[in-house]
Amino acid sequence: MNKFDAAGFEKMMARMKAESVVPGDGPMTEFSPSEIPQVRAGDIHGRAVAYTWHHGLIEWTDSRGKYHFDWFPAELIKRE
């Protein structure tokens, strides 16, 4: 049995890439797993997994199931 989780690895690598460019406006704070809110930033619907003072790190999957993580300015992020 293969225990390699390709989807989990892809997700981890996408998050590591996004976290390597944390906006320089304060320390990054992660939401605990039970507090992760569903959010919208423009046309992106996802989950806010971390934040700084003026930005939020949003996780979402596209129509092909590929994971994405990106920083968005706080004024664009709305809770759903």
Secondary structure, 3 states (H helix, E strand, C coil): CCCCCHHHHHHHHHHHHHHCCCCCCCCCEECCCCCCCEEEECCEEEEEEEECCCEEEEEEECCCCCEEEEEEEHHHEEEC
